Amino acid sequence: MSDNNNHPLGEAPWFHVILSTGLGTGFCPGAPGTVGAFLGLLIWYGLSFLVSVNTLFWITLLLVVATTVVGAWTSKVMERYWGEDPRTVVIDEFVGTWIPCLVAGVAADHLTTAILGLFGFAMFRVIDIVKTPMCRRLERVPDGWGVMLDDVLAGTYALILTLILRFILTGSLQGIL
């Protein structure tokens, strides 16, 4: 979470505002990061009904990579207008939520998929809010990458925990790829 909670929001290019704020979820009062992350989870869960688990994995991986790159770019732009790591920029929360979702899809079992997705989301948010020392260090990377990379690491920690829960619930790690 950004320490930049009270920085005045200057006028910025509307395209970057929409993109970086997660379709406006970054403007939600109280917990914009959690709201943005939850929208990311809803997008992913909606996709889980439209494609096979194998396809869902590859789409999610593509979303993680593409959104990380685009997120670094748009975050760098927004930092010029709104200051370093502005609280309203929540595109990084989408990535952090989607990373544990890489292992959350379970074929023909939408309930387990939902449980694992919610668990991954919750673990990501807890880890992102608490900030491990390594996540804190990654925040210092310049040019918008710090905004993204600390959430990539927090999402990776959440992925490991989600993988453990998946094994506990299903007794197997088959079908992840």
N, C-alpha and C positions, 0 to 999 in steps of 0.2 A: 504494500500500500504506500502510496506517495505521502511524503510529509508536506507536499504543496497543496494543502487543503483550502487555503484562503486567498490564493493568488487571484487577482482580478483577471477575468477572461476577456482578452482583447479580441478585436475582430479578426477572424481567420477565414481562410478559404472554405466555403461551405462543403465542398467535396471532402476535404480532410476532416472537417467537423463531424460529418455523418459517419465517415469511415472510422475515425479514431475513437469516437464515443460509442461505438457498437450500436449504430442506428439510434443514437440518442439515449441509450440506457445509462451512459456516463453522467447524465444530468439528474438522475434519480437521487433524491435527498437521502442522506443516512448511509447507505451502503451501495454506492454505484458499482463497485467492483463485483460484489456478489450478484447484483441484478444483471450486470453484463455477462458474468460467468453462467448464470442460470439461463439466459437467453441462448448462449452457446450450447448448453446442455439440451434445451428444447429443440434447437435446430438439429443437433446430432440424433436425438431420440426420434424425431420425425423422420429423418433419413432411414433409421433402422426399420421402419415399416415399408419403405419403398424399394430397398435393395437387399440382396443376400448379405449374410454376415461377412463373407469374404470380400465382396465389393465394398461393404461399409468400412472395413479396415482400410482399404486402399484409398477410398474417398476421404476418410478421416486423416490419413497420413498426408495426402495431398493438401487438405485444408490446413493442417498444422504447418507444413513447410511454406506454403504460399502465404498464409496469414502472418507467419513470423517475418518473412521478408517484407511484405507490404506494411506490416505493423511497425517495423523499424523505420521504414521510410516515412510513414505518416506521423509517427511519434516525433521524429526529428523535425518535421515541418511544424508540428503543433507546439513543440518546446520553444520555438522562436516567438510564438504568439502568447503562449500561456505559461511559460516558465518550465523549469526542469521537472520531468515526470508528473505532469498535472493529474490530479485525482480524476478528472472527467475523462481522461484517455483510458479506455477499458478494452481496447482491442487485444491487449495482452492476456486478458482474462479468458477470452475465447480459446486461445491457444492452450493455456494452462488447463482448461477444462477438457479440451479435446484429447490431450495426451493420455490421460488415464482411460479415456473412452476407447483407445486403440485396443485394449484388452477386455472391454466390457461387453461386447456383442456376443451373445450366445445363440446359436442356430435354433430356430423354432421355439424360443423361450423368451418372450418379450418381458415377462415378469422378472426373470433373473437379469436380463439385460438392463431393465429399469433400475433394479436394486444396485447392480454394479456401477451403472452410470451415475446414480445419485451418490453412491459411496465415493466414487472417484472425484466427483464435483466437491463433496464435503471435505474430503481429505486435501484436495488442492487448495480450497479456500483457507482451511486451518493453517496449512503449511505456508501459504502465501502471506497470511496475516502475521503469523509468528516470526517468519523470516529466519531461516537457518543462516549461520555465518557465511556460507558459500553464496547463498542467494543475495545477501546484503552486499557481498563483494561484487557480484555480477551487475548489480544496479549501477555501479560506477562506470560501466563500459559506455563510451560516448556514442553520439550520433543516432540516438533512438534505440540502439541495440540493448542498452541496459534495461530499458523499459520492458523489452521482450524477453531477454535471456533469463532474468530472475524468475519469471513465470514458467519458462521452459523447464528450468531445473525443479521448481516446485511441482510442476505437472509430472515430471519424471519420478520424483519421490512418490507422488500420489499413484502413478502407474504401478510402481512396485507393490504398494499396499493393496491396490485393486487386484493385482495378479494373485496375491496371497489369498484375498477373500474369494476370488474366483475359484481357486483350487479347493478352498474349504467348502464352498457351496456346491461345486460340481464334481469334485474329486478328480479333476483332470485339467490339463492345460491344452488339450487337443482343440483344434478348430480356431486357434487364435489367428493363424494366417490362412 
